[in-house]
């Protein structure tokens, strides 16, 4: 799921970079957002194994702040 979300986000970001109209840009941005939202649960679930107990709260706070 994480890989699919990241590929979707990357492809949509490339579409935004090469957009020639406002509609393409808006569509690409919406698709990129869907891809970004798709990888959040995977990161949140993996945080307990990726970070030590004393760093876990800070890591989740940074991840949450970055997605606003």
Backbone as JSON, one array per atom type, in Angstrom:
{
  "sequence": "XXXXXXXXXXXXXXXXXXXXXXXXXXXXXXXXXXXXXXXXXXXXXXXXXXXXXXXXXXXXXXXXXXXX",
  "N": [[0.83, -1.19, 0.0], [1.94, 1.23, 0.81], [3.91, 1.6, -1.14], [2.36, 1.81, -3.48], [0.96, 4.17, -2.87], [3.08, 6.01, -2.77], [4.06, 5.88, -5.4], [1.81, 6.82, -6.79], [1.68, 9.42, -5.71], [4.14, 10.45, -6.63], [3.84, 10.29, -9.46], [1.63, 11.97, -9.84], [2.72, 14.35, -8.91], [4.65, 14.81, -10.84], [2.95, 15.23, -13.0], [1.82, 17.64, -12.18], [4.1, 19.24, -12.34], [4.56, 19.42, -15.07], [2.26, 20.48, -16.08], [0.07, 22.05, -18.37], [-2.17, 23.49, -18.26], [-4.65, 25.03, -16.16], [-6.58, 23.25, -15.26], [-5.26, 20.75, -15.48], [-3.3, 21.1, -13.58], [-4.8, 21.4, -11.19], [-6.11, 18.93, -11.13], [-3.89, 17.21, -10.96], [-2.83, 18.02, -8.49], [-4.89, 17.29, -6.73], [-4.87, 14.52, -7.06], [-2.28, 13.96, -6.18], [-2.56, 14.61, -3.52], [-4.29, 12.57, -2.67], [-2.58, 10.39, -2.96], [-0.66, 11.06, -1.06], [-2.12, 10.98, 1.32], [-2.63, 8.31, 1.41], [-0.28, 7.09, 2.32], [0.02, 7.79, 4.97], [-1.25, 6.18, 7.1], [0.42, 3.92, 7.04], [2.91, 4.9, 7.85], [2.29, 5.83, 10.42], [1.59, 3.44, 11.68], [3.99, 2.09, 11.54], [5.68, 3.58, 13.16], [6.11, 2.8, 15.93], [7.97, 0.71, 15.68], [10.02, 1.85, 14.24], [11.11, 3.94, 15.68], [12.69, 4.77, 18.78], [11.38, 4.5, 22.15], [11.57, 7.0, 23.52], [11.8, 8.79, 21.41], [9.59, 8.46, 19.85], [7.14, 9.93, 20.26], [7.89, 12.51, 19.44], [8.52, 12.01, 16.75], [6.02, 11.25, 15.67], [4.62, 13.61, 16.11], [6.01, 15.39, 14.43], [5.48, 14.2, 11.94], [2.7, 14.5, 11.85], [2.45, 17.29, 11.9], [3.64, 17.95, 9.5], [1.82, 17.16, 7.62], [-0.29, 18.85, 7.53]],
  "CA": [[0.0, 0.0, 0.0], [2.83, 2.38, 0.87], [4.56, 1.75, -2.45], [1.34, 2.32, -4.41], [0.69, 5.57, -2.53], [4.22, 6.82, -3.15], [4.09, 5.96, -6.87], [0.72, 7.73, -7.17], [2.1, 10.77, -5.35], [5.21, 10.86, -7.54], [3.3, 10.5, -10.8], [0.79, 13.17, -9.8], [3.61, 15.51, -8.77], [5.23, 15.03, -12.17], [1.89, 15.83, -13.8], [1.75, 19.05, -11.78], [5.29, 19.95, -12.81], [4.49, 19.61, -16.51], [0.9, 20.89, -16.43], [-0.01, 23.15, -19.32], [-3.41, 24.22, -18.03], [-5.08, 25.08, -14.78], [-7.29, 22.01, -14.97], [-4.28, 19.69, -15.26], [-2.64, 21.38, -12.3], [-5.74, 21.1, -10.11], [-6.28, 17.47, -11.12], [-2.66, 16.6, -10.44], [-2.71, 18.32, -7.06], [-5.86, 16.45, -6.02], [-4.38, 13.14, -7.1], [-1.11, 13.91, -5.31], [-3.05, 14.59, -2.14], [-4.78, 11.21, -2.39], [-1.41, 9.54, -2.78], [-0.01, 11.41, 0.21], [-2.96, 10.5, 2.41], [-2.53, 6.85, 1.43], [0.9, 6.58, 3.02], [0.02, 8.18, 6.38], [-1.47, 5.08, 8.04], [1.58, 3.04, 7.07], [3.94, 5.54, 8.66], [1.83, 5.85, 11.8], [1.65, 2.08, 12.22], [5.39, 1.7, 11.63], [6.43, 4.42, 14.09], [6.6, 2.1, 17.12], [9.14, -0.11, 15.38], [11.07, 2.65, 13.62], [11.66, 4.92, 16.62], [12.79, 4.37, 20.18], [10.28, 5.0, 22.98], [11.72, 8.42, 23.85], [11.72, 9.58, 20.18], [8.34, 8.14, 19.13], [6.18, 11.04, 20.34], [8.39, 13.6, 18.61], [8.4, 11.6, 15.35], [4.61, 11.32, 15.28], [4.25, 15.03, 16.08], [6.58, 15.97, 13.21], [4.73, 13.66, 10.82], [1.38, 15.12, 11.86], [2.6, 18.71, 11.53], [4.03, 18.05, 8.09], [0.71, 16.81, 6.74], [-1.36, 19.86, 7.61]],
  "C": [[0.88, 1.26, 0.0], [3.47, 2.64, -0.49], [3.58, 2.31, -3.48], [1.07, 3.79, -4.15], [1.84, 6.47, -2.96], [4.35, 6.95, -4.67], [3.0, 6.92, -7.36], [1.1, 9.17, -6.87], [3.17, 11.29, -6.31], [4.71, 11.15, -8.94], [2.45, 11.76, -10.86], [1.63, 14.44, -9.66], [4.28, 15.84, -10.1], [4.2, 15.67, -13.1], [1.75, 17.31, -13.46], [2.93, 19.85, -12.34], [5.2, 20.28, -14.3], [3.1, 20.03, -16.99], [0.94, 22.09, -17.38], [-1.3, 23.95, -19.17], [-3.75, 24.18, -16.54], [-5.79, 23.8, -14.36], [-6.35, 20.85, -14.7], [-3.6, 19.87, -13.91], [-3.54, 21.02, -11.12], [-5.96, 19.59, -10.0], [-5.06, 16.76, -10.56], [-2.49, 16.83, -8.95], [-3.68, 17.48, -6.23], [-5.41, 15.0, -5.97], [-3.16, 12.98, -6.2], [-1.53, 13.86, -3.84], [-3.58, 13.22, -1.76], [-3.62, 10.25, -2.17], [-0.72, 9.81, -1.45], [-0.81, 10.89, 1.39], [-2.86, 8.98, 2.53], [-1.35, 6.32, 2.19], [0.92, 6.95, 4.51], [-0.24, 7.02, 7.34], [-0.27, 4.14, 8.14], [2.69, 3.61, 7.93], [3.54, 5.54, 10.12], [1.9, 4.47, 12.44], [3.11, 1.65, 12.41], [6.19, 2.48, 12.64], [6.91, 3.67, 15.33], [7.83, 1.22, 16.86], [10.3, 0.69, 14.8], [11.77, 3.57, 14.6], [11.69, 4.36, 18.03], [11.66, 5.04, 20.97], [10.38, 6.5, 23.23], [11.62, 9.32, 22.62], [10.38, 9.43, 19.46], [7.36, 9.3, 19.13], [6.59, 12.2, 19.45], [8.24, 13.26, 17.12], [6.96, 11.69, 14.86], [4.14, 12.77, 15.21], [4.77, 15.7, 14.82], [5.82, 15.49, 11.98], [3.36, 14.32, 10.71], [1.45, 16.58, 11.43], [2.92, 18.88, 10.06], [2.87, 17.79, 7.15], [-0.42, 17.81, 6.76], [-1.41, 20.67, 6.35]]
}
